Amino acid sequence: MRYAIVIEKSPRNYAAYVPDLPGCVATGASRNEVVEEISEAIRLHIKSLREHHEPVPAPRSTTAVVDVAAAG
């Protein structure tokens, strides 16, 4: 399965979350690190859902980047 993730840059680190897996979050010192961390968080999140006999949400979110020209 391939889940969309959202990566946010803060003043000190990066954070990521998975829209289709509420509560699945991670942080890292770099963009690459947060991608590695969220990948592991997804694996553990799904494992926990299965262990608790809860449904694993199917990936539904998609991503797009919009280039907005400066107004003016």
mmCIF file of the N, C-alpha and C atoms, coordinates in Angstrom:
data_MODEL
# 
_entry.id   MODEL 
# 
loop_
_atom_site.group_PDB 
_atom_site.id 
_atom_site.type_symbol 
_atom_site.label_atom_id 
_atom_site.label_alt_id 
_atom_site.label_comp_id 
_atom_site.label_asym_id 
_atom_site.label_entity_id 
_atom_site.label_seq_id 
_atom_site.pdbx_PDB_ins_code 
_atom_site.Cartn_x 
_atom_site.Cartn_y 
_atom_site.Cartn_z 
_atom_site.occupancy 
_atom_site.B_iso_or_equiv 
_atom_site.pdbx_formal_charge 
_atom_site.auth_seq_id 
_atom_site.auth_comp_id 
_atom_site.auth_asym_id 
_atom_site.auth_atom_id 
_atom_site.pdbx_PDB_model_num 
ATOM 1   N N  . MET A 1 1  ? 0.843  -1.180 0.000  1.00 0.00 ? 1  MET A N  1 
ATOM 2   C CA . MET A 1 1  ? 0.000  0.000  0.000  1.00 0.00 ? 1  MET A CA 1 
ATOM 3   C C  . MET A 1 1  ? 0.884  1.238  0.000  1.00 0.00 ? 1  MET A C  1 
ATOM 4   N N  . ARG A 1 2  ? 0.393  2.272  -0.641 1.00 0.00 ? 2  ARG A N  1 
ATOM 5   C CA . ARG A 1 2  ? 1.119  3.534  -0.709 1.00 0.00 ? 2  ARG A CA 1 
ATOM 6   C C  . ARG A 1 2  ? 0.238  4.632  -0.122 1.00 0.00 ? 2  ARG A C  1 
ATOM 7   N N  . TYR A 1 3  ? 0.671  5.201  0.988  1.00 0.00 ? 3  TYR A N  1 
ATOM 8   C CA . TYR A 1 3  ? -0.078 6.258  1.664  1.00 0.00 ? 3  TYR A CA 1 
ATOM 9   C C  . TYR A 1 3  ? 0.558  7.616  1.368  1.00 0.00 ? 3  TYR A C  1 
ATOM 10  N N  . ALA A 1 4  ? -0.288 8.601  1.141  1.00 0.00 ? 4  ALA A N  1 
ATOM 11  C CA . ALA A 1 4  ? 0.194  9.971  0.994  1.00 0.00 ? 4  ALA A CA 1 
ATOM 12  C C  . ALA A 1 4  ? 0.589  10.485 2.378  1.00 0.00 ? 4  ALA A C  1 
ATOM 13  N N  . ILE A 1 5  ? 1.686  11.220 2.435  1.00 0.00 ? 5  ILE A N  1 
ATOM 14  C CA . ILE A 1 5  ? 2.096  11.852 3.683  1.00 0.00 ? 5  ILE A CA 1 
ATOM 15  C C  . ILE A 1 5  ? 2.200  13.355 3.463  1.00 0.00 ? 5  ILE A C  1 
ATOM 16  N N  . VAL A 1 6  ? 2.058  14.094 4.543  1.00 0.00 ? 6  VAL A N  1 
ATOM 17  C CA . VAL A 1 6  ? 2.240  15.544 4.513  1.00 0.00 ? 6  VAL A CA 1 
ATOM 18  C C  . VAL A 1 6  ? 3.474  15.840 5.359  1.00 0.00 ? 6  VAL A C  1 
ATOM 19  N N  . ILE A 1 7  ? 4.401  16.594 4.795  1.00 0.00 ? 7  ILE A N  1 
ATOM 20  C CA . ILE A 1 7  ? 5.630  16.972 5.497  1.00 0.00 ? 7  ILE A CA 1 
ATOM 21  C C  . ILE A 1 7  ? 5.589  18.477 5.729  1.00 0.00 ? 7  ILE A C  1 
ATOM 22  N N  . GLU A 1 8  ? 5.837  18.849 6.978  1.00 0.00 ? 8  GLU A N  1 
ATOM 23  C CA . GLU A 1 8  ? 5.857  20.269 7.336  1.00 0.00 ? 8  GLU A CA 1 
ATOM 24  C C  . GLU A 1 8  ? 7.217  20.616 7.925  1.00 0.00 ? 8  GLU A C  1 
ATOM 25  N N  . LYS A 1 9  ? 7.766  21.772 7.525  1.00 0.00 ? 9  LYS A N  1 
ATOM 26  C CA . LYS A 1 9  ? 9.039  22.258 8.053  1.00 0.00 ? 9  LYS A CA 1 
ATOM 27  C C  . LYS A 1 9  ? 8.749  23.213 9.190  1.00 0.00 ? 9  LYS A C  1 
ATOM 28  N N  . SER A 1 10 ? 9.377  22.974 10.333 1.00 0.00 ? 10 SER A N  1 
ATOM 29  C CA . SER A 1 10 ? 9.278  23.907 11.452 1.00 0.00 ? 10 SER A CA 1 
ATOM 30  C C  . SER A 1 10 ? 10.650 24.543 11.645 1.00 0.00 ? 10 SER A C  1 
ATOM 31  N N  . PRO A 1 11 ? 10.758 25.502 12.530 1.00 0.00 ? 11 PRO A N  1 
ATOM 32  C CA . PRO A 1 11 ? 12.071 26.144 12.719 1.00 0.00 ? 11 PRO A CA 1 
ATOM 33  C C  . PRO A 1 11 ? 13.176 25.175 13.149 1.00 0.00 ? 11 PRO A C  1 
ATOM 34  N N  . ARG A 1 12 ? 12.819 24.080 13.838 1.00 0.00 ? 12 ARG A N  1 
ATOM 35  C CA . ARG A 1 12 ? 13.840 23.176 14.371 1.00 0.00 ? 12 ARG A CA 1 
ATOM 36  C C  . ARG A 1 12 ? 13.926 21.814 13.701 1.00 0.00 ? 12 ARG A C  1 
ATOM 37  N N  . ASN A 1 13 ? 12.839 21.371 13.070 1.00 0.00 ? 13 ASN A N  1 
ATOM 38  C CA . ASN A 1 13 ? 12.848 20.027 12.488 1.00 0.00 ? 13 ASN A CA 1 
ATOM 39  C C  . ASN A 1 13 ? 11.754 19.901 11.436 1.00 0.00 ? 13 ASN A C  1 
ATOM 40  N N  . TYR A 1 14 ? 11.490 18.671 11.053 1.00 0.00 ? 14 TYR A N  1 
ATOM 41  C CA . TYR A 1 14 ? 10.413 18.360 10.114 1.00 0.00 ? 14 TYR A CA 1 
ATOM 42  C C  . TYR A 1 14 ? 9.409  17.461 10.826 1.00 0.00 ? 14 TYR A C  1 
ATOM 43  N N  . ALA A 1 15 ? 8.155  17.585 10.452 1.00 0.00 ? 15 ALA A N  1 
ATOM 44  C CA . ALA A 1 15 ? 7.104  16.724 10.980 1.00 0.00 ? 15 ALA A CA 1 
ATOM 45  C C  . ALA A 1 15 ? 6.334  16.155 9.799  1.00 0.00 ? 15 ALA A C  1 
ATOM 46  N N  . ALA A 1 16 ? 5.787  14.971 9.985  1.00 0.00 ? 16 ALA A N  1 
ATOM 47  C CA . ALA A 1 16 ? 4.997  14.341 8.928  1.00 0.00 ? 16 ALA A CA 1 
ATOM 48  C C  . ALA A 1 16 ? 3.783  13.662 9.552  1.00 0.00 ? 16 ALA A C  1 
ATOM 49  N N  . TYR A 1 17 ? 2.716  13.606 8.771  1.00 0.00 ? 17 TYR A N  1 
ATOM 50  C CA . TYR A 1 17 ? 1.535  12.861 9.193  1.00 0.00 ? 17 TYR A CA 1 
ATOM 51  C C  . TYR A 1 17 ? 0.880  12.229 7.979  1.00 0.00 ? 17 TYR A C  1 
ATOM 52  N N  . VAL A 1 18 ? -0.013 11.276 8.255  1.00 0.00 ? 18 VAL A N  1 
ATOM 53  C CA . VAL A 1 18 ? -0.671 10.501 7.210  1.00 0.00 ? 18 VAL A CA 1 
ATOM 54  C C  . VAL A 1 18 ? -2.170 10.792 7.277  1.00 0.00 ? 18 VAL A C  1 
ATOM 55  N N  . PRO A 1 19 ? -2.725 11.528 6.317  1.00 0.00 ? 19 PRO A N  1 
ATOM 56  C CA . PRO A 1 19 ? -4.149 11.866 6.378  1.00 0.00 ? 19 PRO A CA 1 
ATOM 57  C C  . PRO A 1 19 ? -5.075 10.652 6.496  1.00 0.00 ? 19 PRO A C  1 
ATOM 58  N N  . ASP A 1 20 ? -4.699 9.541  5.901  1.00 0.00 ? 20 ASP A N  1 
ATOM 59  C CA . ASP A 1 20 ? -5.556 8.353  5.923  1.00 0.00 ? 20 ASP A CA 1 
ATOM 60  C C  . ASP A 1 20 ? -5.378 7.494  7.169  1.00 0.00 ? 20 ASP A C  1 
ATOM 61  N N  . LEU A 1 21 ? -4.398 7.818  8.012  1.00 0.00 ? 21 LEU A N  1 
ATOM 62  C CA . LEU A 1 21 ? -4.151 7.071  9.242  1.00 0.00 ? 21 LEU A CA 1 
ATOM 63  C C  . LEU A 1 21 ? -4.096 8.051  10.417 1.00 0.00 ? 21 LEU A C  1 
ATOM 64  N N  . PRO A 1 22 ? -5.240 8.492  10.902 1.00 0.00 ? 22 PRO A N  1 
ATOM 65  C CA . PRO A 1 22 ? -5.262 9.469  11.998 1.00 0.00 ? 22 PRO A CA 1 
ATOM 66  C C  . PRO A 1 22 ? -4.392 9.021  13.174 1.00 0.00 ? 22 PRO A C  1 
ATOM 67  N N  . GLY A 1 23 ? -3.577 9.942  13.652 1.00 0.00 ? 23 GLY A N  1 
ATOM 68  C CA . GLY A 1 23 ? -2.695 9.652  14.776 1.00 0.00 ? 23 GLY A CA 1 
ATOM 69  C C  . GLY A 1 23 ? -1.333 9.138  14.376 1.00 0.00 ? 23 GLY A C  1 
ATOM 70  N N  . CYS A 1 24 ? -1.129 8.885  13.113 1.00 0.00 ? 24 CYS A N  1 
ATOM 71  C CA . CYS A 1 24 ? 0.166  8.383  12.633 1.00 0.00 ? 24 CYS A CA 1 
ATOM 72  C C  . CYS A 1 24 ? 1.034  9.588  12.267 1.00 0.00 ? 24 CYS A C  1 
ATOM 73  N N  . VAL A 1 25 ? 2.009  9.883  13.135 1.00 0.00 ? 25 VAL A N  1 
ATOM 74  C CA . VAL A 1 25 ? 2.857  11.067 12.971 1.00 0.00 ? 25 VAL A CA 1 
ATOM 75  C C  . VAL A 1 25 ? 4.312  10.703 13.246 1.00 0.00 ? 25 VAL A C  1 
ATOM 76  N N  . ALA A 1 26 ? 5.210  11.567 12.792 1.00 0.00 ? 26 ALA A N  1 
ATOM 77  C CA . ALA A 1 26 ? 6.634  11.385 13.061 1.00 0.00 ? 26 ALA A CA 1 
ATOM 78  C C  . ALA A 1 26 ? 7.344  12.720 12.918 1.00 0.00 ? 26 ALA A C  1 
ATOM 79  N N  . THR A 1 27 ? 8.529  12.800 13.503 1.00 0.00 ? 27 THR A N  1 
ATOM 80  C CA . THR A 1 27 ? 9.385  13.977 13.344 1.00 0.00 ? 27 THR A CA 1 
ATOM 81  C C  . THR A 1 27 ? 10.785 13.511 12.987 1.00 0.00 ? 27 THR A C  1 
ATOM 82  N N  . GLY A 1 28 ? 11.566 14.437 12.433 1.00 0.00 ? 28 GLY A N  1 
ATOM 83  C CA . GLY A 1 28 ? 12.946 14.133 12.096 1.00 0.00 ? 28 GLY A CA 1 
ATOM 84  C C  . GLY A 1 28 ? 13.740 15.410 11.914 1.00 0.00 ? 28 GLY A C  1 
ATOM 85  N N  . ALA A 1 29 ? 15.039 15.291 12.024 1.00 0.00 ? 29 ALA A N  1 
ATOM 86  C CA . ALA A 1 29 ? 15.912 16.453 11.894 1.00 0.00 ? 29 ALA A CA 1 
ATOM 87  C C  . ALA A 1 29 ? 16.015 16.954 10.459 1.00 0.00 ? 29 ALA A C  1 
ATOM 88  N N  . SER A 1 30 ? 15.771 16.075 9.502  1.00 0.00 ? 30 SER A N  1 
ATOM 89  C CA . SER A 1 30 ? 15.847 16.443 8.091  1.00 0.00 ? 30 SER A CA 1 
ATOM 90  C C  . SER A 1 30 ? 14.635 15.877 7.356  1.00 0.00 ? 30 SER A C  1 
ATOM 91  N N  . ARG A 1 31 ? 14.469 16.302 6.123  1.00 0.00 ? 31 ARG A N  1 
ATOM 92  C CA . ARG A 1 31 ? 13.356 15.778 5.316  1.00 0.00 ? 31 ARG A CA 1 
ATOM 93  C C  . ARG A 1 31 ? 13.522 14.269 5.105  1.00 0.00 ? 31 ARG A C  1 
ATOM 94  N N  . ASN A 1 32 ? 14.733 13.859 4.780  1.00 0.00 ? 32 ASN A N  1 
ATOM 95  C CA . ASN A 1 32 ? 14.975 12.430 4.575  1.00 0.00 ? 32 ASN A CA 1 
ATOM 96  C C  . ASN A 1 32 ? 14.704 11.623 5.841  1.00 0.00 ? 32 ASN A C  1 
ATOM 97  N N  . GLU A 1 33 ? 15.125 12.164 6.967  1.00 0.00 ? 33 GLU A N  1 
ATOM 98  C CA . GLU A 1 33 ? 14.905 11.454 8.229  1.00 0.00 ? 33 GLU A CA 1 
ATOM 99  C C  . GLU A 1 33 ? 13.423 11.332 8.551  1.00 0.00 ? 33 GLU A C  1 
ATOM 100 N N  . VAL A 1 34 ? 12.658 12.388 8.329  1.00 0.00 ? 34 VAL A N  1 
ATOM 101 C CA . VAL A 1 34 ? 11.234 12.310 8.652  1.00 0.00 ? 34 VAL A CA 1 
ATOM 102 C C  . VAL A 1 34 ? 10.518 11.339 7.716  1.00 0.00 ? 34 VAL A C  1 
ATOM 103 N N  . VAL A 1 35 ? 10.965 11.216 6.477  1.00 0.00 ? 35 VAL A N  1 
ATOM 104 C CA . VAL A 1 35 ? 10.367 10.232 5.565  1.00 0.00 ? 35 VAL A CA 1 
ATOM 105 C C  . VAL A 1 35 ? 10.653 8.820  6.071  1.00 0.00 ? 35 VAL A C  1 
ATOM 106 N N  . GLU A 1 36 ? 11.876 8.578  6.522  1.00 0.00 ? 36 GLU A N  1 
ATOM 107 C CA . GLU A 1 36 ? 12.212 7.269  7.089  1.00 0.00 ? 36 GLU A CA 1 
ATOM 108 C C  . GLU A 1 36 ? 11.374 6.995  8.335  1.00 0.00 ? 36 GLU A C  1 
ATOM 109 N N  . GLU A 1 37 ? 11.251 8.001  9.197  1.00 0.00 ? 37 GLU A N  1 
ATOM 110 C CA . GLU A 1 37 ? 10.508 7.837  10.453 1.00 0.00 ? 37 GLU A CA 1 
ATOM 111 C C  . GLU A 1 37 ? 9.017  7.611  10.213 1.00 0.00 ? 37 GLU A C  1 
ATOM 112 N N  . ILE A 1 38 ? 8.432  8.337  9.275  1.00 0.00 ? 38 ILE A N  1 
ATOM 113 C CA . ILE A 1 38 ? 6.995  8.156  9.021  1.00 0.00 ? 38 ILE A CA 1 
ATOM 114 C C  . ILE A 1 38 ? 6.749  6.808  8.354  1.00 0.00 ? 38 ILE A C  1 
ATOM 115 N N  . SER A 1 39 ? 7.699  6.326  7.560  1.00 0.00 ? 39 SER A N  1 
ATOM 116 C CA . SER A 1 39 ? 7.558  4.997  6.961  1.00 0.00 ? 39 SER A CA 1 
ATOM 117 C C  . SER A 1 39 ? 7.472  3.933  8.049  1.00 0.00 ? 39 SER A C  1 
ATOM 118 N N  . GLU A 1 40 ? 8.346  4.040  9.033  1.00 0.00 ? 40 GLU A N  1 
ATOM 119 C CA . GLU A 1 40 ? 8.323  3.100  10.154 1.00 0.00 ? 40 GLU A CA 1 
ATOM 120 C C  . GLU A 1 40 ? 7.048  3.280  10.979 1.00 0.00 ? 40 GLU A C  1 
ATOM 121 N N  . ALA A 1 41 ? 6.638  4.521  11.181 1.00 0.00 ? 41 ALA A N  1 
ATOM 122 C CA . ALA A 1 41 ? 5.405  4.786  11.938 1.00 0.00 ? 41 ALA A CA 1 
ATOM 123 C C  . ALA A 1 41 ? 4.193  4.168  11.244 1.00 0.00 ? 41 ALA A C  1 
ATOM 124 N N  . ILE A 1 42 ? 4.154  4.228  9.924  1.00 0.00 ? 42 ILE A N  1 
ATOM 125 C CA . ILE A 1 42 ? 3.044  3.619  9.164  1.00 0.00 ? 42 ILE A CA 1 
ATOM 126 C C  . ILE A 1 42 ? 3.043  2.113  9.377  1.00 0.00 ? 42 ILE A C  1 
ATOM 127 N N  . ARG A 1 43 ? 4.214  1.495  9.266  1.00 0.00 ? 43 ARG A N  1 
ATOM 128 C CA . ARG A 1 43 ? 4.298  0.045  9.469  1.00 0.00 ? 43 ARG A CA 1 
ATOM 129 C C  . ARG A 1 43 ? 3.804  -0.345 10.865 1.00 0.00 ? 43 ARG A C  1 
ATOM 130 N N  . LEU A 1 44 ? 4.254  0.381  11.882 1.00 0.00 ? 44 LEU A N  1 
ATOM 131 C CA . LEU A 1 44 ? 3.851  0.073  13.255 1.00 0.00 ? 44 LEU A CA 1 
ATOM 132 C C  . LEU A 1 44 ? 2.374  0.357  13.491 1.00 0.00 ? 44 LEU A C  1 
ATOM 133 N N  . HIS A 1 45 ? 1.869  1.421  12.890 1.00 0.00 ? 45 HIS A N  1 
ATOM 134 C CA . HIS A 1 45 ? 0.454  1.786  13.032 1.00 0.00 ? 45 HIS A CA 1 
ATOM 135 C C  . HIS A 1 45 ? -0.430 0.680  12.452 1.00 0.00 ? 45 HIS A C  1 
ATOM 136 N N  . ILE A 1 46 ? -0.103 0.229  11.267 1.00 0.00 ? 46 ILE A N  1 
ATOM 137 C CA . ILE A 1 46 ? -0.883 -0.836 10.617 1.00 0.00 ? 46 ILE A CA 1 
ATOM 138 C C  . ILE A 1 46 ? -0.769 -2.137 11.417 1.00 0.00 ? 46 ILE A C  1 
ATOM 139 N N  . LYS A 1 47 ? 0.422  -2.447 11.897 1.00 0.00 ? 47 LYS A N  1 
ATOM 140 C CA . LYS A 1 47 ? 0.611  -3.647 12.715 1.00 0.00 ? 47 LYS A CA 1 
ATOM 141 C C  . LYS A 1 47 ? -0.281 -3.591 13.951 1.00 0.00 ? 47 LYS A C  1 
ATOM 142 N N  . SER A 1 48 ? -0.323 -2.453 14.602 1.00 0.00 ? 48 SER A N  1 
ATOM 143 C CA . SER A 1 48 ? -1.155 -2.300 15.793 1.00 0.00 ? 48 SER A CA 1 
ATOM 144 C C  . SER A 1 48 ? -2.641 -2.450 15.467 1.00 0.00 ? 48 SER A C  1 
ATOM 145 N N  . LEU A 1 49 ? -3.071 -1.835 14.372 1.00 0.00 ? 49 LEU A N  1 
ATOM 146 C CA . LEU A 1 49 ? -4.478 -1.978 13.975 1.00 0.00 ? 49 LEU A CA 1 
ATOM 147 C C  . LEU A 1 49 ? -4.825 -3.454 13.780 1.00 0.00 ? 49 LEU A C  1 
ATOM 148 N N  . ARG A 1 50 ? -3.961 -4.177 13.099 1.00 0.00 ? 50 ARG A N  1 
ATOM 149 C CA . ARG A 1 50 ? -4.213 -5.602 12.834 1.00 0.00 ? 50 ARG A CA 1 
ATOM 150 C C  . ARG A 1 50 ? -4.220 -6.421 14.129 1.00 0.00 ? 50 ARG A C  1 
ATOM 151 N N  . GLU A 1 51 ? -3.279 -6.111 15.021 1.00 0.00 ? 51 GLU A N  1 
ATOM 152 C CA . GLU A 1 51 ? -3.217 -6.842 16.293 1.00 0.00 ? 51 GLU A CA 1 
ATOM 153 C C  . GLU A 1 51 ? -4.471 -6.634 17.137 1.00 0.00 ? 51 GLU A C  1 
ATOM 154 N N  . HIS A 1 52 ? -5.077 -5.462 16.979 1.00 0.00 ? 52 HIS A N  1 
ATOM 155 C CA . HIS A 1 52 ? -6.296 -5.143 17.733 1.00 0.00 ? 52 HIS A CA 1 
ATOM 156 C C  . HIS A 1 52 ? -7.568 -5.435 16.934 1.00 0.00 ? 52 HIS A C  1 
ATOM 157 N N  . HIS A 1 53 ? -7.396 -6.146 15.824 1.00 0.00 ? 53 HIS A N  1 
ATOM 158 C CA . HIS A 1 53 ? -8.524 -6.546 14.968 1.00 0.00 ? 53 HIS A CA 1 
ATOM 159 C C  . HIS A 1 53 ? -9.360 -5.347 14.516 1.00 0.00 ? 53 HIS A C  1 
ATOM 160 N N  . GLU A 1 54 ? -8.673 -4.255 14.235 1.00 0.00 ? 54 GLU A N  1 
ATOM 161 C CA . GLU A 1 54 ? -9.324 -3.055 13.722 1.00 0.00 ? 54 GLU A CA 1 
ATOM 162 C C  . GLU A 1 54 ? -9.063 -2.951 12.222 1.00 0.00 ? 54 GLU A C  1 
ATOM 163 N N  . PRO A 1 55 ? -9.972 -2.337 11.487 1.00 0.00 ? 55 PRO A N  1 
ATOM 164 C CA . PRO A 1 55 ? -9.760 -2.220 10.042 1.00 0.00 ? 55 PRO A CA 1 
ATOM 165 C C  . PRO A 1 55 ? -8.579 -1.305 9.713  1.00 0.00 ? 55 PRO A C  1 
ATOM 166 N N  . VAL A 1 56 ? -7.876 -1.660 8.676  1.00 0.00 ? 56 VAL A N  1 
ATOM 167 C CA . VAL A 1 56 ? -6.777 -0.827 8.178  1.00 0.00 ? 56 VAL A CA 1 
ATOM 168 C C  . VAL A 1 56 ? -7.361 0.045  7.070  1.00 0.00 ? 56 VAL A C  1 
ATOM 169 N N  . PRO A 1 57 ? -7.386 1.364  7.270  1.00 0.00 ? 57 PRO A N  1 
ATOM 170 C CA . PRO A 1 57 ? -7.942 2.235  6.237  1.00 0.00 ? 57 PRO A CA 1 
ATOM 171 C C  . PRO A 1 57 ? -7.168 2.127  4.923  1.00 0.00 ? 57 PRO A C  1 
ATOM 172 N N  . ALA A 1 58 ? -7.901 2.045  3.847  1.00 0.00 ? 58 ALA A N  1 
ATOM 173 C CA . ALA A 1 58 ? -7.276 2.030  2.528  1.00 0.00 ? 58 ALA A CA 1 
ATOM 174 C C  . ALA A 1 58 ? -6.731 3.417  2.204  1.00 0.00 ? 58 ALA A C  1 
ATOM 175 N N  . PRO A 1 59 ? -5.619 3.477  1.483  1.00 0.00 ? 59 PRO A N  1 
ATOM 176 C CA . PRO A 1 59 ? -5.117 4.778  1.052  1.00 0.00 ? 59 PRO A CA 1 
ATOM 177 C C  . PRO A 1 59 ? -6.126 5.451  0.121  1.00 0.00 ? 59 PRO A C  1 
ATOM 178 N N  . ARG A 1 60 ? -6.500 6.666  0.436  1.00 0.00 ? 60 ARG A N  1 
ATOM 179 C CA . ARG A 1 60 ? -7.460 7.405  -0.395 1.00 0.00 ? 60 ARG A CA 1 
ATOM 180 C C  . ARG A 1 60 ? -6.960 8.791  -0.773 1.00 0.00 ? 60 ARG A C  1 
ATOM 181 N N  . SER A 1 61 ? -6.113 9.346  0.075  1.00 0.00 ? 61 SER A N  1 
ATOM 182 C CA . SER A 1 61 ? -5.628 10.707 -0.175 1.00 0.00 ? 61 SER A CA 1 
ATOM 183 C C  . SER A 1 61 ? -4.632 10.711 -1.321 1.00 0.00 ? 61 SER A C  1 
ATOM 184 N N  . THR A 1 62 ? -4.614 11.800 -2.038 1.00 0.00 ? 62 THR A N  1 
ATOM 185 C CA . THR A 1 62 ? -3.613 12.018 -3.085 1.00 0.00 ? 62 THR A CA 1 
ATOM 186 C C  . THR A 1 62 ? -2.948 13.365 -2.817 1.00 0.00 ? 62 THR A C  1 
ATOM 187 N N  . THR A 1 63 ? -1.922 13.636 -3.548 1.00 0.00 ? 63 THR A N  1 
ATOM 188 C CA . THR A 1 63 ? -1.227 14.905 -3.368 1.00 0.00 ? 63 THR A CA 1 
ATOM 189 C C  . THR A 1 63 ? -1.078 15.627 -4.702 1.00 0.00 ? 63 THR A C  1 
ATOM 190 N N  . ALA A 1 64 ? -0.911 16.913 -4.606 1.00 0.00 ? 64 ALA A N  1 
ATOM 191 C CA . ALA A 1 64 ? -0.625 17.743 -5.765 1.00 0.00 ? 64 ALA A CA 1 
ATOM 192 C C  . ALA A 1 64 ? 0.110  18.978 -5.261 1.00 0.00 ? 64 ALA A C  1 
ATOM 193 N N  . VAL A 1 65 ? 0.932  19.509 -6.096 1.00 0.00 ? 65 VAL A N  1 
ATOM 194 C CA . VAL A 1 65 ? 1.647  20.747 -5.779 1.00 0.00 ? 65 VAL A CA 1 
ATOM 195 C C  . VAL A 1 65 ? 1.113  21.810 -6.730 1.00 0.00 ? 65 VAL A C  1 
ATOM 196 N N  . VAL A 1 66 ? 0.707  22.926 -6.175 1.00 0.00 ? 66 VAL A N  1 
ATOM 197 C CA . VAL A 1 66 ? 0.166  24.008 -6.980 1.00 0.00 ? 66 VAL A CA 1 
ATOM 198 C C  . VAL A 1 66 ? 1.181  25.149 -6.983 1.00 0.00 ? 66 VAL A C  1 
ATOM 199 N N  . ASP A 1 67 ? 1.560  25.580 -8.163 1.00 0.00 ? 67 ASP A N  1 
ATOM 200 C CA . ASP A 1 67 ? 2.481  26.693 -8.300 1.00 0.00 ? 67 ASP A CA 1 
ATOM 201 C C  . ASP A 1 67 ? 1.655  27.964 -8.470 1.00 0.00 ? 67 ASP A C  1 
ATOM 202 N N  . VAL A 1 68 ? 1.702  28.822 -7.482 1.00 0.00 ? 68 VAL A N  1 
ATOM 203 C CA . VAL A 1 68 ? 0.907  30.050 -7.501 1.00 0.00 ? 68 VAL A CA 1 
ATOM 204 C C  . VAL A 1 68 ? 1.841  31.230 -7.812 1.00 0.00 ? 68 VAL A C  1 
ATOM 205 N N  . ALA A 1 69 ? 1.539  31.913 -8.889 1.00 0.00 ? 69 ALA A N  1 
ATOM 206 C CA . ALA A 1 69 ? 2.327  33.086 -9.258 1.00 0.00 ? 69 ALA A CA 1 
ATOM 207 C C  . ALA A 1 69 ? 2.061  34.209 -8.264 1.00 0.00 ? 69 ALA A C  1 
ATOM 208 N N  . ALA A 1 70 ? 3.080  34.990 -7.998 1.00 0.00 ? 70 ALA A N  1 
ATOM 209 C CA . ALA A 1 70 ? 2.932  36.104 -7.058 1.00 0.00 ? 70 ALA A CA 1 
ATOM 210 C C  . ALA A 1 70 ? 1.869  37.067 -7.559 1.00 0.00 ? 70 ALA A C  1 
ATOM 211 N N  . ALA A 1 71 ? 0.975  37.463 -6.694 1.00 0.00 ? 71 ALA A N  1 
ATOM 212 C CA . ALA A 1 71 ? -0.080 38.422 -7.048 1.00 0.00 ? 71 ALA A CA 1 
ATOM 213 C C  . ALA A 1 71 ? 0.533  39.805 -7.199 1.00 0.00 ? 71 ALA A C  1 
ATOM 214 N N  . GLY A 1 72 ? -0.009 40.539 -8.092 1.00 0.00 ? 72 GLY A N  1 
ATOM 215 C CA . GLY A 1 72 ? 0.459  41.895 -8.120 1.00 0.00 ? 72 GLY A CA 1 
ATOM 216 C C  . GLY A 1 72 ? 0.650  42.435 -9.443 1.00 0.00 ? 72 GLY A C  1 
# 
